Amino acid sequence: MKRSSRLAVFAGTTLALGAIAAAGITAASPGEHRASSVGAADGTTWPIVQSSPTADTGTSLSGLAAAPDGTMWAAGGRQASGVYKPILQRLTGSTWSNVTLPAAAAPYRFNAAAATSASNLWLAAQLNTSGDSHAVLQWNGTAWKTFKVPLSFQPSDIATAGPGSTWVVSSSAAKHWNGTAWADTPIGIKPRAITAVSPTSAWAVGWAEGQPATAHWNGTSWTNVPFPRIDGVDVKSEIASTLSDVYAASANDVWAVGSVRVIDESGQKVSRSLLAHWNGTAWSNVLGAPGTYLTKVASDGAGGIWVSAGANMRHRTAAGVWSDESLAQPTGTKAIPSELALRPGTTTMWAVGWTSTDATRWADLAHWRSN
């Protein structure tokens, strides 16, 4: 019953990481795409769907929510005169349309989205104007509610298992909504992403003490779950060795991705991608080759997963077979996806983010759709 921006639509696969290693994601093979070769993936290219016909130098999407009924939202912000304004879009058919937002949303931009239905949408919001708080917004199908949170708690990711059970995390803390009020819930790690299986089961991933780390919610509290220690991690690096995303097919089948900063045999600091799996008892993981990284993971709706590294998409079937695809990049731009998700009830994957040029930080918000 995972109902977050990284929606679980099956209770699926428990294949061992040995199958993953056989697919080529090992320390001894290229595995995930190297950071220097973004856009070089083989196979199918996902076409781009732009929300505006001309580039807007201040528009991006950071959140994507998919509900079991097929409803999908994309959330982000638009820069105007140096200030971001919030953007929320809803997918109708194959068209993304802007959603009217309440006046209370105006001071914010959206960092993440989560939903269980068309009447239970949650948005993590960051303050972009003068004020005294960040916020979490909820749409119940009829009206909006805005919940303010302190400036010391900047919401970075959000997950929901229903109107009475929602989690939001910042860089070092977590809050839980029980249907009536928010409560601080000590988490024990520095979370980067969160996903909900049910009101009594959620996973957060990130890092702690220089190493990738995970924590589990049991309905009452968070518990740190041991994660295999990775030898050679540069714990003093300014670039954190961390898990950056998590997806739960079921309570006993959870996938996480990220990257670690390690010191190689020559003493050089290099990035290596990290792919991890929880089988209900323990975490196992494999590293990619030097120069690789992974940022996102999502269900394919058929027992497999998609993982991303920049514009490169990797697909793993339920049988453990890997293949490569890529995101279209308009001439002169670079694709920067921020989230990916399956549209429930279909075989179509969506990715959202933005395209950038060398001259500007943002070019235009973008959606990509698998063929």
C-alpha positions as CSV (number, residue, x, y, z in Angstrom):
1,M,0.0,0.0,0.0
2,K,2.8,2.4,-0.8
3,R,1.1,5.6,-1.7
4,S,3.8,8.2,-2.3
5,S,5.5,10.0,-5.2
6,R,7.2,6.7,-5.9
7,L,4.1,4.6,-6.1
8,A,4.1,0.8,-5.6
9,V,1.5,-0.9,-7.8
10,F,2.4,-4.5,-7.2
11,A,3.6,-6.7,-4.3
12,G,6.3,-8.1,-6.3
13,T,9.8,-9.3,-6.7
14,T,12.3,-10.7,-4.3
15,L,15.1,-11.6,-6.7
16,A,18.5,-11.6,-5.1
17,L,21.2,-9.1,-6.0
18,G,23.1,-11.9,-7.5
19,A,20.8,-11.6,-10.5
20,I,21.7,-7.9,-10.6
21,A,25.4,-8.6,-10.6
22,A,24.9,-11.0,-13.4
23,A,23.2,-8.1,-15.3
24,G,26.4,-6.1,-15.2
25,I,26.0,-3.8,-12.3
26,T,29.2,-4.8,-10.5
27,A,32.3,-3.1,-9.5
28,A,34.2,-4.8,-12.3
29,S,31.9,-3.7,-15.2
30,P,30.5,-0.4,-16.6
31,G,27.2,-1.0,-15.0
32,E,25.3,2.2,-14.7
33,H,26.2,5.0,-17.1
34,R,29.2,7.1,-16.4
35,A,28.6,10.7,-15.4
36,S,30.7,11.8,-18.4
37,S,28.5,10.0,-20.9
38,V,25.0,11.3,-20.1
39,G,22.8,10.9,-23.1
40,A,24.8,8.0,-24.5
41,A,22.4,5.2,-23.6
42,D,21.5,2.6,-26.2
43,G,18.0,1.6,-27.2
44,T,14.7,3.6,-27.1
45,T,14.6,7.3,-26.5
46,W,11.7,8.7,-24.4
47,P,10.2,11.7,-26.3
48,I,9.9,15.0,-24.5
49,V,6.6,16.8,-23.8
50,Q,7.2,20.5,-23.0
51,S,4.7,22.5,-21.1
52,S,5.4,25.7,-23.0
53,P,6.4,26.2,-26.7
54,T,9.4,28.5,-25.8
55,A,12.1,28.2,-23.2
56,D,11.4,29.8,-19.8
57,T,14.6,30.5,-18.0
58,G,13.1,29.9,-14.6
59,T,10.8,26.9,-14.7
60,S,11.3,23.4,-13.3
61,L,9.4,20.4,-11.9
62,S,10.7,18.6,-8.7
63,G,7.8,16.4,-7.7
64,L,5.7,13.6,-9.3
65,A,2.8,11.8,-7.7
66,A,1.0,8.8,-9.1
67,A,-2.2,7.5,-7.4
68,P,-3.7,4.0,-7.9
69,D,-6.7,5.4,-9.7
70,G,-4.3,6.7,-12.4
71,T,-4.3,10.3,-11.3
72,M,-0.9,12.0,-11.7
73,W,0.4,15.4,-10.6
74,A,3.6,17.2,-11.3
75,A,4.8,20.0,-9.0
76,G,7.6,22.5,-9.0
77,G,8.1,26.3,-9.4
78,R,8.6,29.2,-11.8
79,Q,11.0,32.0,-11.3
80,A,9.7,35.5,-11.9
81,S,11.8,38.6,-11.0
82,G,14.1,36.4,-8.9
83,V,11.3,34.8,-6.9
84,Y,9.8,31.3,-7.4
85,K,6.1,30.8,-7.8
86,P,4.6,27.4,-7.3
87,I,3.4,25.2,-10.2
88,L,1.1,22.2,-10.0
89,Q,0.0,20.3,-13.0
90,R,-2.4,17.3,-13.5
91,L,-2.3,14.7,-16.2
92,T,-5.6,14.3,-18.2
93,G,-5.3,11.8,-20.9
94,S,-1.9,12.6,-22.3
95,T,-2.0,16.3,-21.5
96,W,-0.5,18.1,-18.5
97,S,-2.6,21.1,-17.5
98,N,-1.9,23.7,-14.8
99,V,-4.0,23.5,-11.6
100,T,-5.3,26.6,-9.9
101,L,-3.6,27.0,-6.5
102,P,-4.9,28.8,-3.4
103,A,-3.5,32.2,-2.5
104,A,-1.8,30.5,0.6
105,A,0.5,28.6,-1.8
106,A,1.9,31.8,-3.4
107,P,5.0,32.2,-1.1
108,Y,6.3,28.7,-1.9
109,R,7.7,26.4,-4.5
110,F,7.1,22.7,-4.4
111,N,9.9,20.2,-3.7
112,A,7.9,16.9,-3.7
113,A,4.5,15.4,-4.1
114,A,2.7,12.3,-2.9
115,A,-0.9,10.9,-3.4
116,T,-3.1,7.9,-2.8
117,S,-6.1,9.2,-4.8
118,A,-7.6,12.2,-6.6
119,S,-8.8,13.3,-3.2
120,N,-5.5,12.8,-1.2
121,L,-2.6,14.9,-2.6
122,W,0.3,16.2,-0.4
123,L,2.9,18.7,-1.4
124,A,6.2,19.6,0.3
125,A,6.7,23.4,0.0
126,Q,9.8,25.6,0.4
127,L,9.4,29.3,1.3
128,N,10.7,31.6,-1.5
129,T,9.7,35.0,-0.2
130,S,10.0,36.7,3.2
131,G,8.1,34.8,5.9
132,D,8.4,32.7,9.0
133,S,7.8,29.1,7.8
134,H,8.0,26.4,5.1
135,A,4.8,24.4,4.5
136,V,3.0,21.2,3.7
137,L,-0.1,21.5,1.5
138,Q,-3.0,19.0,1.2
139,W,-5.7,18.7,-1.4
140,N,-8.7,16.6,-0.2
141,G,-10.6,16.7,-3.5
142,T,-12.6,19.7,-2.5
143,A,-10.4,22.2,-0.7
144,W,-6.8,23.0,0.2
145,K,-5.2,23.0,3.7
146,T,-1.8,24.6,4.4
147,F,0.2,23.4,7.4
148,K,3.2,25.7,8.3
149,V,6.4,24.1,9.5
150,P,9.5,26.0,11.0
151,L,12.2,27.5,8.8
152,S,14.6,25.0,10.5
153,F,12.6,22.2,8.8
154,Q,12.8,22.5,5.1
155,P,10.5,19.8,3.6
156,S,12.5,17.8,0.9
157,D,10.4,14.7,0.4
158,I,7.0,13.4,1.3
159,A,5.0,10.1,1.4
160,T,1.5,9.2,2.3
161,A,-0.4,6.0,3.0
162,G,-3.7,7.8,3.2
163,P,-5.4,10.9,4.6
164,G,-4.5,9.8,8.1
165,S,-0.9,8.8,7.7
166,T,1.6,11.1,6.0
167,W,5.4,11.6,6.5
168,V,7.5,14.6,5.5
169,V,11.3,14.8,5.9
170,S,13.9,17.5,5.9
171,S,17.7,17.0,5.8
172,S,17.9,15.8,9.4
173,A,14.4,15.3,10.7
174,A,10.9,13.8,10.1
175,K,7.3,14.8,10.9
176,H,4.2,12.5,10.9
177,W,0.6,13.5,10.2
178,N,-1.9,11.2,12.0
179,G,-5.0,12.7,10.5
180,T,-5.4,15.3,13.2
181,A,-2.0,16.8,14.0
182,W,1.7,16.8,13.1
183,A,4.3,15.3,15.4
184,D,8.1,15.3,15.3
185,T,9.4,11.7,14.9
186,P,13.1,11.3,15.6
187,I,14.6,9.4,12.6
188,G,18.2,8.7,13.4
189,I,19.6,9.4,9.9
190,K,19.9,12.3,7.5
191,P,17.1,11.4,5.1
192,R,17.1,12.1,1.4
193,A,14.0,10.2,0.4
194,I,11.0,8.4,2.0
195,T,8.4,5.9,0.9
196,A,5.3,4.5,2.5
197,V,4.1,0.9,2.4
198,S,1.3,1.3,4.8
199,P,0.4,3.3,7.9
200,T,2.6,0.9,9.9
201,S,5.5,0.6,7.5
202,A,7.6,3.2,5.8
203,W,11.2,3.5,4.7
204,A,13.6,6.5,4.8
205,V,17.0,6.4,3.2
206,G,20.0,8.8,3.3
207,W,23.2,8.8,5.2
208,A,24.7,8.8,8.7
209,E,28.3,9.1,9.9
210,G,29.6,9.3,6.4
211,Q,27.9,6.1,5.2
212,P,24.6,5.3,3.4
213,A,21.9,4.6,5.9
214,T,18.3,3.5,6.2
215,A,15.5,3.7,8.8
216,H,12.1,2.0,9.1
217,W,8.8,3.2,10.6
218,N,6.8,0.6,12.4
219,G,3.7,2.6,13.1
220,T,5.1,4.0,16.3
221,S,8.7,5.1,15.8
222,W,11.7,5.0,13.5
223,T,14.4,2.4,13.9
224,N,17.8,2.5,12.2
225,V,18.2,-0.7,10.1
226,P,21.7,-1.9,9.5
227,F,23.1,-1.2,6.1
228,P,26.2,-3.0,4.7
229,R,29.2,-0.8,5.5
230,I,31.1,0.1,2.3
231,D,34.9,-0.1,2.5
232,G,36.9,2.9,1.3
233,V,34.2,5.5,1.7
234,D,35.7,9.0,2.0
235,V,33.7,10.1,5.1
236,K,35.3,13.5,5.0
237,S,34.2,14.3,1.5
238,E,32.1,17.3,0.9
239,I,30.0,15.1,-1.4
240,A,27.9,12.8,0.8
241,S,28.0,9.1,0.2
242,T,24.2,8.5,0.4
243,L,21.1,6.7,-0.8
244,S,19.1,9.2,-2.8
245,D,15.9,7.4,-3.5
246,V,13.8,4.4,-2.3
247,Y,10.9,2.4,-3.7
248,A,8.9,-0.3,-1.9
249,A,7.2,-3.1,-3.9
250,S,6.1,-4.6,-0.5
251,A,7.2,-4.7,3.1
252,N,9.7,-7.4,2.1
253,D,10.8,-6.0,-1.2
254,V,12.4,-2.6,-1.2
255,W,14.9,-1.0,-3.6
256,A,17.2,2.0,-3.0
257,V,19.7,3.8,-5.2
258,G,22.4,6.4,-4.6
259,S,26.2,6.9,-4.9
260,V,29.3,6.7,-2.7
261,R,32.5,8.7,-2.7
262,V,35.3,6.2,-2.4
263,I,39.1,6.3,-2.5
264,D,40.4,3.9,-5.2
265,E,43.7,2.0,-5.3
266,S,45.6,5.0,-6.7
267,G,44.3,7.2,-3.9
268,Q,41.9,9.1,-6.1
269,K,38.4,10.0,-5.0
270,V,35.8,8.6,-7.3
271,S,32.0,8.3,-7.4
272,R,30.5,4.8,-7.7
273,S,26.8,4.0,-8.1
274,L,25.0,2.1,-5.4
275,L,22.0,-0.2,-5.9
276,A,20.5,-1.9,-2.8
277,H,17.7,-4.3,-2.0
278,W,15.8,-5.3,1.2
279,N,14.5,-8.8,1.2
280,G,12.5,-8.5,4.5
281,T,15.5,-9.6,6.6
282,A,18.6,-7.7,5.5
283,W,19.9,-5.2,3.0
284,S,22.3,-6.2,0.3
285,N,24.0,-4.0,-2.2
286,V,26.3,-3.7,-5.2
287,L,28.5,-0.9,-6.5
288,G,28.9,0.3,-10.1
289,A,32.2,1.2,-11.8
290,P,34.1,4.3,-11.0
291,G,32.5,7.4,-12.4
292,T,28.9,6.0,-12.2
293,Y,25.9,7.2,-10.2
294,L,22.2,6.5,-9.7
295,T,19.6,9.0,-8.6
296,K,16.0,7.6,-8.9
297,V,14.2,4.2,-8.7
298,A,10.6,3.4,-9.6
299,S,8.3,0.4,-10.4
300,D,7.7,-0.7,-13.9
301,G,4.3,-2.1,-13.0
302,A,5.3,-5.7,-14.0
303,G,7.6,-6.8,-11.2
304,G,10.7,-4.9,-12.4
305,I,12.2,-1.5,-11.8
306,W,13.5,1.6,-13.6
307,V,16.6,3.4,-12.3
308,S,18.0,6.7,-13.6
309,A,21.3,8.5,-13.9
310,G,20.8,11.9,-15.5
311,A,19.2,11.4,-19.0
312,N,20.0,7.6,-18.9
313,M,17.3,5.2,-17.9
314,R,18.0,1.5,-17.0
315,H,15.2,-1.1,-16.9
316,R,15.3,-4.3,-14.9
317,T,12.6,-6.8,-15.7
318,A,11.1,-9.1,-13.1
319,A,13.4,-11.8,-14.5
320,G,16.5,-9.7,-13.8
321,V,17.2,-8.7,-17.5
322,W,18.7,-5.2,-17.9
323,S,18.3,-2.8,-20.8
324,D,19.2,0.8,-21.5
325,E,17.0,3.7,-22.7
326,S,17.4,7.5,-22.6
327,L,15.6,10.8,-22.4
328,A,15.3,13.0,-25.4
329,Q,17.4,16.2,-25.1
330,P,16.5,19.1,-27.4
331,T,19.4,20.5,-29.4
332,G,21.6,22.6,-27.2
333,T,20.1,21.4,-23.9
334,K,20.7,18.9,-21.2
335,A,17.9,16.8,-19.7
336,I,17.7,16.9,-15.9
337,P,14.9,14.6,-14.6
338,S,13.9,14.9,-10.9
339,E,11.4,12.1,-10.5
340,L,10.0,9.2,-12.4
341,A,6.9,7.1,-12.0
342,L,4.6,4.6,-13.7
343,R,1.1,5.7,-14.5
344,P,-1.1,3.1,-12.7
345,G,-3.3,1.0,-15.0
346,T,-0.9,1.5,-17.9
347,T,2.6,0.5,-19.0
348,T,3.6,4.1,-19.5
349,M,6.5,5.6,-17.5
350,W,6.8,9.3,-16.9
351,A,9.8,11.4,-15.9
352,V,9.6,15.1,-14.9
353,G,12.2,17.7,-14.4
354,W,13.7,20.4,-16.7
355,T,16.0,21.0,-19.6
356,S,19.0,23.4,-19.2
357,T,21.4,25.1,-21.5
358,D,25.0,26.2,-21.0
359,A,23.9,29.8,-20.8
360,T,21.1,29.4,-18.1
361,R,20.6,27.3,-15.1
362,W,17.0,26.4,-16.1
363,A,15.7,26.3,-19.6
364,D,12.1,24.9,-19.3
365,L,10.2,22.4,-17.3
366,A,9.8,19.1,-19.1
367,H,7.9,15.8,-19.1
368,W,9.2,12.7,-20.7
369,R,7.1,9.7,-21.6
370,S,8.2,6.1,-22.4
371,N,7.1,4.6,-25.6
